Amino acid sequence: MKILLIYSSRTGNTKKVAEAIYEVLPEGSVICPVDDNPSYEDYDMIIIGFWVDKGLPDVKTLKYMENIEGKKIGIFGTSGAYNDSERGKKTLERTRQLLEPRNEVIAEFICQGKIDERLLERYKNRGPDHSNPMTEEKRKRHEEAKKHPNANDLNRAQEVFRKII
Ligand SMILES: Cc1cc2nc3c(=O)[nH]c(=O)nc-3n(C[C@H](O)[C@H](O)[C@H](O)COP(=O)(O)O)c2cc1C
C-alpha cells in the first residue's frame, strides 16, 4: 500500500505528530508538508494532518482537501482543546464530513498542542468587557496545552495508524 502523509503545521506541534506517525508507516510511504502541494493520485491512502483553527482544519489543509476524491483517508490534528474533549471530537466529525462520502475516512486522531506564545500574550490582555474574554478556565486549558503533544500523544497517534496498515 502506497501512503502519502501530508501535514500543515505553523508552530511544529502537528509536524511532531506527523513524524511520529510516519515512523510506523510501511517503507515507501512519503511525508510532505501541505505547502509543497504534492500530487496524491498515485497513492492508495492519504493521511492528512492539520492544526485546528476555529474548530476546523487550517485553511491550507481545507484547500488541499477540497479536490481529493475516491481515496481512503486518515485524518489527524492538534488543537488547543483538551484531549478527549467534545470540541476535539466535533472537529474530527466536521473534518470527516468535508471528505465523505466522496472518500472513505478510515482512521482519525486528535490531541492538544501548545498554543503560540504570541497569541497567548494577546489573550492575556483581554478584560471582562472583551467579546471573547480571558477566563480562568481558558488559562488552565492553555497551561495544559503547553505539555502537548507529549510522548503519550505520539504513542497513541502511532497506535491508531499502525492498526490500519
Ligand atoms: C491563529 C490561531 C488560531 C487558533 N484557533 C484555534 C481554534 O479555533 N480552536 C482550537 O482548539 N485551537 C486553536 N488554536 C490552537 C492550535 O490549533 C494548536 O496550538 C495547534 O497545536 C497548533 O499546531 P501547529 O504547532 O502544528 O501549528 C489556534 C492557534 C492559532 C495560532
The ligand as an SDF file (V2000), in Angstrom:
LIG
                    3D

 31 33  0  0  0  0  0  0  0  0999 V2000
   -4.2340   31.7900   14.9620 C   0  0  0  0  0  0  0  0  0  0  0  0
   -4.5720   30.5620   15.7660 C   0  0  0  0  0  0  0  0  0  0  0  0
   -5.8950   30.1600   15.8590 C   0  0  0  0  0  0  0  0  0  0  0  0
   -6.2270   29.0250   16.6060 C   0  0  0  0  0  0  0  0  0  0  0  0
   -7.5360   28.6470   16.6730 N   0  0  0  0  0  0  0  0  0  0  0  0
   -7.8590   27.5540   17.3960 C   0  0  0  0  0  0  0  0  0  0  0  0
   -9.2160   27.1210   17.4750 C   0  0  0  0  0  0  0  0  0  0  0  0
  -10.1200   27.7240   16.9020 O   0  0  0  0  0  0  0  0  0  0  0  0
   -9.5060   26.0310   18.2230 N   0  0  0  0  0  0  0  0  0  0  0  0
   -8.5380   25.3110   18.8710 C   0  0  0  0  0  0  0  0  0  0  0  0
   -8.8430   24.3160   19.5340 O   0  0  0  0  0  0  0  0  0  0  0  0
   -7.2330   25.6830   18.7990 N   0  0  0  0  0  0  0  0  0  0  0  0
   -6.8830   26.7720   18.0860 C   0  0  0  0  0  0  0  0  0  0  0  0
   -5.5640   27.1550   18.0120 N   0  0  0  0  0  0  0  0  0  0  0  0
   -4.5370   26.3110   18.6570 C   0  0  0  0  0  0  0  0  0  0  0  0
   -3.7930   25.4360   17.6370 C   0  0  0  0  0  0  0  0  0  0  0  0
   -4.6860   24.6730   16.8700 O   0  0  0  0  0  0  0  0  0  0  0  0
   -2.8300   24.4760   18.3540 C   0  0  0  0  0  0  0  0  0  0  0  0
   -1.9170   25.1970   19.1320 O   0  0  0  0  0  0  0  0  0  0  0  0
   -2.0840   23.5830   17.3640 C   0  0  0  0  0  0  0  0  0  0  0  0
   -1.4450   22.5470   18.0780 O   0  0  0  0  0  0  0  0  0  0  0  0
   -1.0540   24.3300   16.5290 C   0  0  0  0  0  0  0  0  0  0  0  0
   -0.4190   23.3920   15.6930 O   0  0  0  0  0  0  0  0  0  0  0  0
    0.9720   23.6620   14.9540 P   0  0  0  0  0  0  0  0  0  0  0  0
    2.0360   23.7950   16.0170 O   0  0  0  0  0  0  0  0  0  0  0  0
    1.1830   22.4270   14.1380 O   0  0  0  0  0  0  0  0  0  0  0  0
    0.8330   24.8820   14.1450 O   0  0  0  0  0  0  0  0  0  0  0  0
   -5.2090   28.2910   17.2880 C   0  0  0  0  0  0  0  0  0  0  0  0
   -3.8770   28.7000   17.1870 C   0  0  0  0  0  0  0  0  0  0  0  0
   -3.5530   29.8330   16.4380 C   0  0  0  0  0  0  0  0  0  0  0  0
   -2.1110   30.2630   16.3540 C   0  0  0  0  0  0  0  0  0  0  0  0
  1  2  1  0
  2  3  1  0
  2 30  2  0
  3  4  2  0
  4  5  1  0
  4 28  1  0
  5  6  2  0
  6  7  1  0
  6 13  1  0
  7  8  2  0
  7  9  1  0
  9 10  1  0
 10 11  2  0
 10 12  1  0
 12 13  2  0
 13 14  1  0
 14 15  1  0
 14 28  1  0
 15 16  1  0
 16 17  1  0
 16 18  1  0
 18 19  1  0
 18 20  1  0
 20 21  1  0
 20 22  1  0
 22 23  1  0
 23 24  1  0
 24 25  2  0
 24 26  1  0
 24 27  1  0
 28 29  2  0
 29 30  1  0
 30 31  1  0
M  END
$$$$
